[in-house]
Amino acid sequence: MRDPDDFREEIRAHVELEADRLRQQGLSAEEARAAARRSFGNLTGAEERYYESRRWTWLDLLAQNVRFGLRMLARNPGSSAIAILTLALGIGANTAIFSLLDAVVFRNLPVHQPEQLVLFGKGEWAGSADDVPNRSWQLFSYPGYREFQRKNQVFSDVAAIDSILFTTHGRVASGENLEKVAVELVSGTFFHTLGVNAALGRTLTDADDAAPGAHPVAVANYSWWQRRLGKAPSVLGTRVTIGSTDYSIIGVTPPEFFGAIVGQSPDLWIPLAMEKEVSPGWNGLDKDLFQSLYVFARRKPGVTIQQAGANVNVLFQQMVQAYAGPQPSRKQLESISHARVEVTPAATGLSHVRQRLTAPLAILMAVVALVLLIACANVANLLLARSASRQREIAVRMSIGAGRSRLIQQLLIESGLLGLAGAVLSVPIAWGLLRLLVSMGSEPLALRVAPDMQVLGFALALTMLTVLLFGTVPAFRATRLELAPSLRAGRGVMGGSSRSRLARGLIVGQVALSLALLTGAGLLLHSLINLMNVNTGFDRRNVLLAGIDPAGAGYREDARLETMMERLEDRVARLPGIQGAGFALSVFNGGGRTGPVTVPGQPALERDVTHNIVGARYLEAMNMPIVLGRSLSSRDDEASQRVAVINETMARTYFPGISPLGRTFSTGDEPEWQDIAVVGVVRDAKYMELQEKQQAAAFYPHAQHHTMVYNFVVRYTGDRKVAIREVRRAVAEVDPNLPIDDFSTLARVVNDSVGNSRLVAQLSTAFGALAALLASIGIYGVMSYGISRRTNEFGIRMALGAQRSDVLWMVLRETLALVLTGVAAGLALALALSRLETSMLFGLTPADPVAIGLATALMMAVALFAGWLPARRATRIDPTVALRYE
Amino acid sequence: MSTQQKPDSDRKARLELLQGTLDLLILRTLIFGAEHGQGIARAIQQTSENELLVEHGALYPALQRLEARGWIAAEWGTSTNNRKARFYTLTKAGRKQLVEETTQWRRLAAAIGRILGPEGEEG
């Protein structure tokens, strides 16, 4: 491109040449120069025109437009602020939900070439400890993992993770107190398969996982190193004592690595070879059918998922047949024929939270997207109203030669500025909402949710889309006007009907979307109320739950453990204000052990029974009433007949038409689980979650089954804090080494068990309310504007004798028509969309009349109120003033 | 001296250029070879027997435009009286454009002429 000096030079040459010519014709030098100048016309003008023709003037124009746009925004601070805030809320909410969705569902693990990773199964938490599952396998045994690792031809490496995160207790660097340590047991190949290198020291190798019990080493999680050891470089070699084993820390993982299971972050990774030491109660390294491991692998380059799957299944069939032994039962044969492994991509890692959160997050994403759409409609309406009041300015500018494209550009830049300001303000909103979301669930999620490029890109793209959505139509509208009448009339003549048609269309759309959101929220709330009213079968009030970790204190599954448990139960039960106390293998919403039972002389049933091993007074502590026979008692001990209390459903299912008292049943193969006598029947209850169908359940006294149990249940009266202090003291008296923590109440556990439903219901309600508010602001704005334009008309009507109520009705009728149209569209939309929520609903259908009715009533009420405010103003018009109104 | 015509001070009504025709005239002028801006303005004025008014200032945006479209090319050179000036030449594309525009203009002029009828009928 030529620079301006070059151009100036050319013009100077031109004037001189012309002057030369004139001098030749006989003019004096001075006259000639003046004449040449004159004939050239406006010198500066030419230069300016040249300047404007240059291509990069757009930059100057942009700066000019931005300055002008800022002035225009500042001129209407109120409406600009509303627009910016509206956009910020919309964009912020979307960014927050997307960040979470990204972290839980989409983001790849921060490891080497994550797309090569595959998982055996789909990561569901389903397996058996002693049988061949009759389905696609999800969990595998340690021998199984080793066989895959040895025999496969398609993977560069295979690794295993224990599906249970062991929350145990240990002493760090021979410290005074036992502290909580979350341990993930992994195969020695874990880090190598993932391609994660140590930030400090080294990671595990296969040699650290060779002989059971022989490798007391641990890799520390970066966040634990930071939190617990203050990033001390001396961490290598630090001793962590868990139970009676000293583990030596050999390395620290890099800061971005949270583990292969998204949403779960251990403090230490310890080789699976140490399973028995970390988990004395639940282990089976040498058992072929003890399925507790997730197995994942890294494909060799060039190997497809299908090829990997084929190879894995060939190996798997051989393995399963070997497990079943030379003479498999018919049931086993059938299971073997169904046994297969689905090999799935695992670039995003494993996750328990993913299955739990994907549906709620998808719903929330849809909700916030709709909220943003409503926000856009609102801002578009605001801009429409503003451009109407700027008609004169626009008409003047067009009449003195401003191009339409330049004006559209100008208006779009103003929209862009609004969008940009909204985006900037949305950052703290998104961050705050995200923090709230992560901490609001029943347990805090261990997630990397820091905004990354993907989230940032999403927010930027969203902002641009938003600007286009709300800015384009008003900009084109504003510049499509007839100049003459606009200039003549001064204001308010431009295609009023088409402008307001658009504005009204936007209102109808807003009402429809808001109603859909409110209905969705109503359904979720109604479902939540249903859940909270479920009869749990136990009394959730005044029950303390605590976690006790005998394994951390070095107990084994033997008589010493049993003595400690009984002493503790006794000691606590005798405390003042305590009505009952007992250990329990599983408590509500804490998972549980299930398995089939057999009754002598009866065919085996397909269904599973929930087994719980509890203290003698557990049922009393839970207030679970005995309906037949007796409860468990401290006289049921090792020397006496093995007994159980079963629930009503189990009694009905396994002993139909007869009294179950005195009858026996068996479960599993081990001798201690054979010929168990039923001594009582307890009322049905919920065991794992509120949503569950009624389960068959049986309760066994721990005195007859030496098992490591971690839950301690206490029914108390009076002050909870006092009760907690007393229980702590009692534990310290029985064994000062025994860690007890994680105090909670049963009521809270029940509440938290529906934490996701509650979170989604609350957020949907908040967003639904926001949507309704935005729609109301829209209605208010459009109606107010319409009324201010019709002041004259109302004045005439009233001067001619119209009553105030007539005017009120006239205006309200308009609002009502809009709202009813919107409601009709909204109901259709709600019915279509709420189907997506079906999986989240409990005890009602998506067409729940209560939710739909309430949402509709609320929407109508809010919308009509928004329309009534300006209508009332219309009735207060003074005819004499109105007639003079321009 | 009194008989000498003052070249540019005569204010007799000249024809204003129709929009868009200036481009055509510039291209046409350049068919005789390279010329600088002042020369082009002069040439148009003289060839039209002083009927057409070319505001010299208006010439340059037009030249700029034509150059940008690739119809003319420019180069600094020296004028006959030894002044530095920017010389414009017609490019191949410009030549084609000239033919096209000339044809169009002729058709337009003929059509308008037919509508207006033979000279002298307006009276």
Interface residues (C-beta under 8 A of the other chain):
Chain A: F7 E9 E10 I11 A13 H14 V15 E16 L17 E18 D20 R21 L22 Q25 G26 A35 R38 S39 F40 G41 N42 L43 G45 A46 R49 Y50 S53
Chain B: M1 Q4 P7 D8 S9 H36 G37 Q38 G39 A41 R42 E55 H56 G57 A58 Y60 P61 Q64 R65 A68 S79 N81 R83 K84 A85 R86
